[in-house]
Amino acid sequence: MSDWHLAQFNVARLRVPIDHPDTAEFVAGLGPVDARADSYPGFIWRMEDESGNATAIETPGDPGRINNMSVWVSVEALKAFTYDATHVDYMRRRFEWFEKRTGPHFVMWWIPAGHIPTLDEADRRLHQLTESGPSAEAFTFLLTFAPPS
């Protein structure tokens, strides 16, 4: 077992409030996609509230922002899930529900095994990627880095 796990964070801003009829299909798909992730090989943890809902975790001062964060055993495990048919079919429709983002919306970084990343930590990593580009501290699928040795 590795001493390191992979954290991922992605963020999006809804076009309309989450309880609006235009987001009904997005909301309906959350349970099945989350259940698929939870049972996927290499999955460790995902951010959620007591009811199992990540969308209920609000960003102070930004109620339209949707945060998604999870931990995986490796880049390969996360990539396999990301491009799994259940998830990718859902991702293809993202512009129906979310505004187009001008900067990065997704970041990965290595964490010590057992560490649970915070939303503040994830925001810092996304900011670092936006400001400085990919590095061992904040990267994407386009340029990945090995865990620390």
C-alpha angles and dihedrals in degrees: 000000000000124000088222135062131189121248120199129190130183131175136194138174118230118234090220134011115292092247092054116113090241090067096046094104091047091052092045091054096051096082096050094044092047091047090051091051093047091056097039119117109260096021115135111165144344132199112255142143125246091281093052094256120131093183090066090065101093128204107232109252093008111076094167094059117105116202125199122184132166143160126230137180093242148351088257093056093049092045091051091054094042091057095038110123094244092056101034093052088056093045092054089065096050095112090060088066107021137057117246109259121221097208136033116313098180133056138169131197139167120257131184111267109268095026116125110209121227129224089247090053091049092049090052091051092048090048090049091052091048094049102038108018126234119343137151087274097052125015146146137220089272092066116015130182130211119248116269114278 
